Amino acid sequence: MLYEKLPGSRVKCGTCQWRCRINPGKYGVCGMYRNENGALFNLNYGRVSSMAADPIEKKPLFHFHPGTLCFSLGTLGCNFQCQHCQNWEISTAESAHLMSRCRELSPQASIELAQQHRCQGIAWTYNEPVIWFEHTFESAKLAKANGLYTVYVTNGFATPEALDTIGPYLDVWRVDIKGFSDEFYKNVSGVPHWREILEVTKRAQDKWRMHVEVVTNIIPTLNDDDKQLEGIALWIRDELGELTPWHVTCFYPNHRLTHLPPTPQETIDRACEIGKKAGLKFIYSGNIPGHDSENTRCYSCGKVVVKRWGYDTEVTGLNGSKCRYCGAELNFRVLALKEG
């Protein structure tokens, strides 16, 4: 959908911020867009490597329709090369040989499966959704027509024009802000220019009124320093607002970073304190089941309004988007609440 023709049968892809210039017969960085005789083709359209009916909290999304089920779909490939990717089996270049083993699923069929599994929404996740943009765009249009909410679980590297194309049909931009330095993004994710991620995320919220939640996976020695954590927290506060949820999650050794230890809990606790000091009202620790910060407490009256244990969710104190007890605005979007 998003490319321009260049001289000599070359093309320029406009789907993600790499904006690849691709020679005939060659591929973009993601490995899933190919120039065939001067036309750009998406190779993984409708090719599903993974799907499940997940709790919305698994994305993780804590302030968007808590307690609902979300039909989740992933494909192959990625436009990042993250050293710590937990889904590297489907996201790396080596995954291309799995194409023939993927299930072929039309947008209409994905909507029907979501309905059959009694899901209230649909998410494109497990790997970067923008690299099968055409499929997600057509599916999102159908989802909205059928009363389903729509979620992108993304690294945020889509172009503004890709965002604006799918924007009318997308409810959530659940974005990873992986670090806050050129060195981190270049060394860990292979991305030299990352600040456009911040610009596109702000555009998703401001222009398209998407619900935004931010995740930072904290990796020992790489992005666990106060400078980067403070940078992320202050950016969220200043650009997205103090009510924007920030999930700080434990790293576990994976892929090319098996030599690093898991994130100590004290590091997660320190990140939570940094977020609070910056003025964020909702900081959640991830990958630590039973941690008190899994619950949502009203910042005004201190009462628990949503209880969580892992993916079990009990809504106890919401009145729409506000605290039932004191009326404070808590930045929730709610649907099919499970009242306690």
C-alpha positions, 0 to 999 in steps of 0.5 A, a space after each residue: 500500500 505504501 511505497 513509491 516507484 524510483 528510477 531503474 525499477 527501484 522502490 521506496 517503502 513507506 511502511 516503517 521508518 527504515 524507508 527502505 530503497 529496494 532494488 529489483 528482486 531484493 528485500 527490505 530490512 524486515 525481509 517481508 517486503 520484496 521488489 518484484 519488477 518495480 512493484 513492492 509486494 508483502 510476502 507474509 500477507 495473511 500468514 499467521 505463525 501464532 494466535 491465541 485468545 489472550 487476556 488483554 492484560 497479557 499485552 500488557 494493557 491494564 487500563 483498556 477494557 480490563 478483564 476482556 479477551 483479545 484475539 491475538 495474531 502474529 506473523 513472521 519477521 521484524 524490522 528490528 534485530 533485538 538481541 533480547 527478543 523473546 519471540 526470536 523464533 518467529 521474528 528473525 531473518 531465519 524465520 523465513 523458512 517457516 513461511 510454508 508452515 504458517 496458517 493462511 488466514 484472511 482478514 474476514 476469517 480472523 474476525 470470525 475466529 475472534 468472535 468464535 472465541 468470544 473475544 471482545 477485541 483483536 490484537 496484532 502482536 508477538 512480532 511487529 505488526 507493521 510488517 504485515 501492514 496490509 493484512 492488519 489494516 484490512 483486518 482492523 477495518 473489518 474488526 471495527 465494522 463488527 464491534 471489536 476493539 483493535 490493538 497494535 503491540 508495536 515497537 513504534 517504528 511505523 511511519 506517520 503515513 502508516 499510522 495515519 492510514 490505519 489510525 481511524 481503525 485502531 484503538 490502542 498503541 501499546 508501544 515499547 520504549 526500549 531505552 532512551 539513548 542512541 547507543 542502546 537502540 543501535 547496539 541492542 535493536 540495530 536501529 540508528 534513529 529511534 526518536 521518531 518512535 516518540 513522535 509517532 507515539 505522540 501522534 497516535 494519542 494526539 491525532 487519533 485519540 488512541 489509548 497508549 500504554 508504554 512498556 520498558 523491558 529493563 536489561 541489566 547493564 544496558 538500559 537500567 541506569 537512572 538517566 535512561 529510566 528518568 528520560 523515559 518517565 519524564 517523556 511519558 509525563 510531558 508528552 503523553 500525560 501523567 495518567 499514562 501507564 508505564 510497565 517496567 518489566 523484568 528481563 530474562 536471558 534469551 536469544 543473544 543475551 543469555 550471558 546477562 542475569 535476570 533483572 533484580 527486583 530491586 532494579 524494578 522497584 527503583 524504576 517504579 520509584 523513578 516513575 513516581 518521582 517524575 510524577 507518573 500515577 500508574 507504574 506497573 512491574 511486569 513478570 513479577 506475579 503477586 507484586 503489589 504494583 500489579 494492582 491499580 490504586 487510585 492516586 487520589 484516595 489510595 484505594 485499589 480499583 482493579 485487583 490483578 494476580 497474573 492474568 486474573 483481573 477483578 474490577 472493584 472500584 471503577 465508575 467508567 474511567 474514574 475512581 468509584 470512591 473519590 471520582 478521580 480520573 484514572 484514564 481507563 477505557 472500559 468494556 464488559 467489566 467484571 464487577 467485584 
